[in-house]
């Protein structure tokens, strides 16, 4: 059995387990194109005035354009402000603590991180600590 993706101790959300090695490799490939979507709560209040400032626009743009840390480029596929202190970040890479490290570089402290989607498979309302089998309608791509 392989775990498709890891979450650090301070993160929650969707994990996939499989006995299909090829599928696991496809999901885990750092150069792959399978999206992983996260809800990210940060310590900066993203209110209406902050969203329109050059500072907030600059932060979001830096996350989208990519940030170099120790000669490695970290980049989000998309970044969307959801509400006063939450963002939705979509990655196709799988670098260690990628979102936390990117946010730290732009002055944001991640206070909660939850993976809500891998490919087309969504966490939906599954409670923390619970699991379910994938159904025929659950398609990764």
BALOBA-1460 file (C-alpha; in Angstrom, 3 decimals):
// residues 141
<rec num="1" residu="x" x="0.000" y="0.000" z="0.000"/>
<rec num="2" residu="x" x="1.364" y="3.422" z="-0.973"/>
<rec num="3" residu="x" x="0.391" y="6.815" z="0.413"/>
<rec num="4" residu="x" x="-0.003" y="9.299" z="-2.429"/>
<rec num="5" residu="x" x="1.270" y="12.515" z="-0.949"/>
<rec num="6" residu="x" x="2.273" y="13.534" z="2.504"/>
<rec num="7" residu="x" x="0.949" y="16.088" z="4.936"/>
<rec num="8" residu="x" x="3.069" y="17.529" z="7.699"/>
<rec num="9" residu="x" x="1.959" y="17.208" z="11.310"/>
<rec num="10" residu="x" x="0.343" y="20.663" z="11.275"/>
<rec num="11" residu="x" x="-1.723" y="20.045" z="8.127"/>
<rec num="12" residu="x" x="-5.003" y="18.252" z="7.510"/>
<rec num="13" residu="x" x="-6.881" y="16.999" z="4.515"/>
<rec num="14" residu="x" x="-7.060" y="14.491" z="1.731"/>
<rec num="15" residu="x" x="-4.674" y="11.537" z="1.501"/>
<rec num="16" residu="x" x="-4.976" y="8.814" z="-1.119"/>
<rec num="17" residu="x" x="-3.824" y="5.239" z="-0.520"/>
<rec num="18" residu="x" x="-3.369" y="2.806" z="-3.380"/>
<rec num="19" residu="x" x="-1.923" y="-0.569" z="-4.282"/>
<rec num="20" residu="x" x="-1.372" y="0.662" z="-7.848"/>
<rec num="21" residu="x" x="2.304" y="1.639" z="-8.044"/>
<rec num="22" residu="x" x="1.928" y="3.379" z="-11.413"/>
<rec num="23" residu="x" x="-0.902" y="5.523" z="-10.073"/>
<rec num="24" residu="x" x="1.086" y="6.416" z="-6.958"/>
<rec num="25" residu="x" x="4.069" y="7.411" z="-9.103"/>
<rec num="26" residu="x" x="1.843" y="9.561" z="-11.325"/>
<rec num="27" residu="x" x="0.359" y="11.395" z="-8.331"/>
<rec num="28" residu="x" x="3.703" y="11.865" z="-6.571"/>
<rec num="29" residu="x" x="5.716" y="12.939" z="-9.632"/>
<rec num="30" residu="x" x="7.038" y="16.428" z="-8.747"/>
<rec num="31" residu="x" x="7.102" y="17.287" z="-12.459"/>
<rec num="32" residu="x" x="3.618" y="15.940" z="-13.045"/>
<rec num="33" residu="x" x="0.491" y="17.818" z="-13.903"/>
<rec num="34" residu="x" x="-1.888" y="16.465" z="-11.269"/>
<rec num="35" residu="x" x="-3.268" y="19.373" z="-9.286"/>
<rec num="36" residu="x" x="-3.307" y="19.438" z="-5.499"/>
<rec num="37" residu="x" x="-5.607" y="22.098" z="-4.035"/>
<rec num="38" residu="x" x="-5.195" y="23.570" z="-0.563"/>
<rec num="39" residu="x" x="-7.138" y="25.946" z="1.646"/>
<rec num="40" residu="x" x="-4.606" y="28.120" z="3.435"/>
<rec num="41" residu="x" x="-5.347" y="30.327" z="6.423"/>
<rec num="42" residu="x" x="-2.718" y="33.000" z="7.040"/>
<rec num="43" residu="x" x="-1.991" y="35.521" z="9.772"/>
<rec num="44" residu="x" x="-2.373" y="38.583" z="7.528"/>
<rec num="45" residu="x" x="-5.909" y="39.953" z="7.356"/>
<rec num="46" residu="x" x="-6.880" y="40.033" z="3.694"/>
<rec num="47" residu="x" x="-9.692" y="42.583" z="3.859"/>
<rec num="48" residu="x" x="-11.089" y="44.663" z="0.979"/>
<rec num="49" residu="x" x="-8.492" y="47.410" z="1.373"/>
<rec num="50" residu="x" x="-5.589" y="44.946" z="1.634"/>
<rec num="51" residu="x" x="-6.680" y="43.057" z="-1.489"/>
<rec num="52" residu="x" x="-6.450" y="46.185" z="-3.580"/>
<rec num="53" residu="x" x="-3.105" y="47.416" z="-2.287"/>
<rec num="54" residu="x" x="0.090" y="46.981" z="-4.226"/>
<rec num="55" residu="x" x="1.434" y="44.953" z="-1.303"/>
<rec num="56" residu="x" x="-1.232" y="42.234" z="-1.461"/>
<rec num="57" residu="x" x="-1.213" y="42.185" z="-5.249"/>
<rec num="58" residu="x" x="2.562" y="41.833" z="-5.099"/>
<rec num="59" residu="x" x="2.362" y="38.952" z="-2.628"/>
<rec num="60" residu="x" x="-0.147" y="37.023" z="-4.748"/>
<rec num="61" residu="x" x="1.858" y="37.713" z="-7.912"/>
<rec num="62" residu="x" x="5.085" y="36.468" z="-6.299"/>
<rec num="63" residu="x" x="3.370" y="33.230" z="-5.260"/>
<rec num="64" residu="x" x="2.090" y="32.761" z="-8.828"/>
<rec num="65" residu="x" x="5.367" y="33.711" z="-10.522"/>
<rec num="66" residu="x" x="7.516" y="31.501" z="-8.328"/>
<rec num="67" residu="x" x="9.903" y="32.038" z="-5.460"/>
<rec num="68" residu="x" x="13.485" y="30.800" z="-5.375"/>
<rec num="69" residu="x" x="14.560" y="29.293" z="-2.057"/>
<rec num="70" residu="x" x="18.031" y="27.745" z="-1.790"/>
<rec num="71" residu="x" x="18.336" y="27.717" z="-5.605"/>
<rec num="72" residu="x" x="15.037" y="25.815" z="-5.970"/>
<rec num="73" residu="x" x="12.007" y="27.476" z="-7.597"/>
<rec num="74" residu="x" x="8.703" y="27.050" z="-5.758"/>
<rec num="75" residu="x" x="5.634" y="28.020" z="-7.781"/>
<rec num="76" residu="x" x="1.871" y="27.833" z="-7.374"/>
<rec num="77" residu="x" x="-0.289" y="27.069" z="-10.390"/>
<rec num="78" residu="x" x="-2.964" y="29.391" z="-9.037"/>
<rec num="79" residu="x" x="-3.592" y="31.559" z="-5.994"/>
<rec num="80" residu="x" x="-7.015" y="32.943" z="-5.104"/>
<rec num="81" residu="x" x="-8.029" y="35.090" z="-2.138"/>
<rec num="82" residu="x" x="-11.181" y="33.556" z="-0.605"/>
<rec num="83" residu="x" x="-11.960" y="35.792" z="2.358"/>
<rec num="84" residu="x" x="-10.375" y="37.950" z="5.045"/>
<rec num="85" residu="x" x="-7.610" y="35.488" z="5.938"/>
<rec num="86" residu="x" x="-7.886" y="32.558" z="3.543"/>
<rec num="87" residu="x" x="-6.453" y="31.674" z="0.168"/>
<rec num="88" residu="x" x="-6.889" y="28.763" z="-2.185"/>
<rec num="89" residu="x" x="-3.571" y="27.578" z="-3.615"/>
<rec num="90" residu="x" x="-3.245" y="24.967" z="-6.358"/>
<rec num="91" residu="x" x="0.070" y="23.177" z="-6.887"/>
<rec num="92" residu="x" x="1.235" y="20.697" z="-9.482"/>
<rec num="93" residu="x" x="4.576" y="20.175" z="-7.752"/>
<rec num="94" residu="x" x="5.095" y="18.342" z="-4.506"/>
<rec num="95" residu="x" x="8.057" y="19.908" z="-2.771"/>
<rec num="96" residu="x" x="8.546" y="19.498" z="0.988"/>
<rec num="97" residu="x" x="6.533" y="22.120" z="2.962"/>
<rec num="98" residu="x" x="6.119" y="24.058" z="-0.277"/>
<rec num="99" residu="x" x="3.169" y="26.270" z="0.678"/>
<rec num="100" residu="x" x="4.515" y="27.098" z="4.119"/>
<rec num="101" residu="x" x="7.932" y="27.978" z="2.714"/>
<rec num="102" residu="x" x="6.500" y="30.099" z="-0.099"/>
<rec num="103" residu="x" x="4.214" y="32.005" z="2.260"/>
<rec num="104" residu="x" x="7.051" y="32.602" z="4.702"/>
<rec num="105" residu="x" x="9.129" y="34.168" z="1.916"/>
<rec num="106" residu="x" x="6.397" y="36.755" z="1.223"/>
<rec num="107" residu="x" x="5.749" y="37.569" z="4.881"/>
<rec num="108" residu="x" x="2.719" y="35.362" z="5.511"/>
<rec num="109" residu="x" x="2.522" y="32.872" z="8.368"/>
<rec num="110" residu="x" x="0.394" y="29.813" z="7.617"/>
<rec num="111" residu="x" x="-1.841" y="29.085" z="10.601"/>
<rec num="112" residu="x" x="-3.894" y="26.312" z="8.951"/>
<rec num="113" residu="x" x="-3.365" y="24.211" z="5.834"/>
<rec num="114" residu="x" x="-5.891" y="21.728" z="4.459"/>
<rec num="115" residu="x" x="-5.599" y="19.712" z="1.225"/>
<rec num="116" residu="x" x="-9.069" y="19.540" z="-0.300"/>
<rec num="117" residu="x" x="-8.397" y="17.998" z="-3.719"/>
<rec num="118" residu="x" x="-5.974" y="15.746" z="-5.605"/>
<rec num="119" residu="x" x="-6.748" y="15.745" z="-9.324"/>
<rec num="120" residu="x" x="-10.533" y="15.468" z="-9.572"/>
<rec num="121" residu="x" x="-10.897" y="13.682" z="-6.224"/>
<rec num="122" residu="x" x="-12.296" y="16.022" z="-3.578"/>
<rec num="123" residu="x" x="-12.316" y="15.743" z="0.200"/>
<rec num="124" residu="x" x="-15.842" y="17.174" z="0.411"/>
<rec num="125" residu="x" x="-17.347" y="16.771" z="3.895"/>
<rec num="126" residu="x" x="-15.406" y="13.704" z="5.051"/>
<rec num="127" residu="x" x="-14.664" y="14.266" z="8.774"/>
<rec num="128" residu="x" x="-11.098" y="14.382" z="10.105"/>
<rec num="129" residu="x" x="-9.805" y="10.867" z="10.824"/>
<rec num="130" residu="x" x="-12.407" y="9.157" z="8.623"/>
<rec num="131" residu="x" x="-11.877" y="7.364" z="5.342"/>
<rec num="132" residu="x" x="-13.859" y="5.970" z="2.450"/>
<rec num="133" residu="x" x="-13.238" y="3.781" z="-0.563"/>
<rec num="134" residu="x" x="-13.097" y="5.509" z="-3.913"/>
<rec num="135" residu="x" x="-16.163" y="4.909" z="-6.046"/>
<rec num="136" residu="x" x="-16.348" y="4.257" z="-9.800"/>
<rec num="137" residu="x" x="-17.296" y="7.910" z="-10.354"/>
<rec num="138" residu="x" x="-14.112" y="9.077" z="-8.536"/>
<rec num="139" residu="x" x="-11.723" y="9.772" z="-11.401"/>
<rec num="140" residu="x" x="-8.266" y="11.197" z="-10.784"/>
<rec num="141" residu="x" x="-8.109" y="12.965" z="-14.139"/>
